[in-house]
Amino acid sequence: MQVLHIRGIDQLSTTKDIRVVLNRDHPRLISKECRISEPMKMARDTLSATLTVEKAVADAILSKGELRVGLVNSSVTEHVQVENVPNAAPTIKKLEPEMDRIDHYYAEDVVRLGTYLQNARIKTFAHWANKRATKLDQEGVRALD
């Protein structure tokens, strides 16, 4: 027995619709041992279901790559069993001191950058003010005391 994953099923379709499609597309291959899970809601208002069939039937379905269920062509792939991922909290606890050190250096860099930009603005303004004062002196305009 092999498990297949049908993805992108029309939202109005049911397990009966999937069984009808399988009987229509593979009439000689489908037997009573064909198990179809209840469709589950997925993204973009579509459904997905798992299909457990014999190896020969699975190969025939996978060779085509899709099933027309309802109004759309649904993709069929081998079902991949995902193992449970262990809790990541202990790893995060170990990394917290390192993260604090990185945050500290990052904060210093931000302050350094802010100071640099502030100095650059002051220098730019000072340069502009000197240029303006020189121009006013050349025109004979006296600065207010």
N, C-alpha and C positions, 0 to 999 in steps of 0.2 A: 504494500500500500504506500502511496506517495501523497503528500499534502501539497496542494497548489493554492496560490493566493490570487483571488480575482479582485481587481481594483478598478474603480471608476464606474460602478454599476449605477444605473438610473435610480433616483431616490424612490420611485414608485414601485420598483421591482421587489419581488419576494423570492423565497426559496423555491416555490413552485415554478416561477418564471425561469429560474436558473436551470431547474431540472428539465423543463420543456425544451430549453435551448440545447442542453446536452443531449437529450434524446433525439432532437432534430438533426444536430450536427454529427453525432456519433451513435447511430441507432444500434449497431451490432456490438459496440464496445461497452456501452453502459449497462451495468448490472444492478442488482438490488443493493450491493455493498457500497454504492456511491453515497457518501455522507456529505451534506452541505450544511455549514453553520448558518445561524441567523445573521443576516447582513447587519453590519455595524456602520454607524454614521462616520463619515470622513469629511475632509475639506471640500469646499466648493459644492456643497449639497449633493455629494455622491455617497455611495455605500461601498463596503468591501466585504468579502466573505471568503472563508476557506473551504476548500473542496478536497475530500479524501477519496481517492480512486486507486484502481490498480495501476501498476507500472506501465502497461501497454496503453491504457487509456490516457494516462498522464503524458506519455511521450507524444501521443497523437494530438492532444490539446496544446501542449507546449510547442509543437512544430508549427502550429497555426499562429500561436502567440496572442490571440484575442478571441473573445466571444461576443456576439451581438446579443446583449441582454437589454430588453426594453428598447429605448430609443438611441442608445449609444453603443459603441464598440468598447468593451471593457478589456483591459490588459490582463493577461494571465502569466504569472511567474511562479517559480518554485517558492514555497513558503520557507522562510528562514526563521528558525527558532532562536530567539535572542535570550541569552542567559541573563539572570539577574545580576545587576552591577552592585558590588558591595558599597556600603555607605562611604561617602567621601569625606565625612566630617573628621575622622582622625587625621587624614592627610592634610586637611585645611588647618587643623590645630597645630600640626608640626610646622606649617609654613607661616603662621601668623607672625613670629618674630622677624622673619625675613621680609614679610610684607610691610611691617612697621618700618623697618630700616629703609626699604625702597620708598615708602611714602615720605619719610623724613628727607631723603635726598631729593625726591621729586619736589617737595615743598621748597627746599633751598634753591633748586633750579628755577622755580617759578618766581621766587623773590628776586633772585639774581637777574632774571630776564626782565621783570618789572622795573627794577632799578636801571638796567641798561636802557630800556625804552624811555624811561623818564629822563635820564641824562641826555639821550639822543634828542628828545623833544626840547629840552632846555637849551642844548647846543644849537639846535636848528633855530629856535626863537631868538637866541642871543645873536646868531649870525644874521638873521633877518633884521633885528633891531639895529645892529651895527651898520648894516648896509643902508637901512632907512635913514639913520642919523647922518651917515656920510653924504647921502643924497640931499638931505635937508641942508646940511652945512654948505654944500656946493651951490645950492639955490639961494643961500643967504638967509634962510629962515632960522631964527634962533629958537632953541628949546626953552620951554617955560621953566622958570626957576622955582 
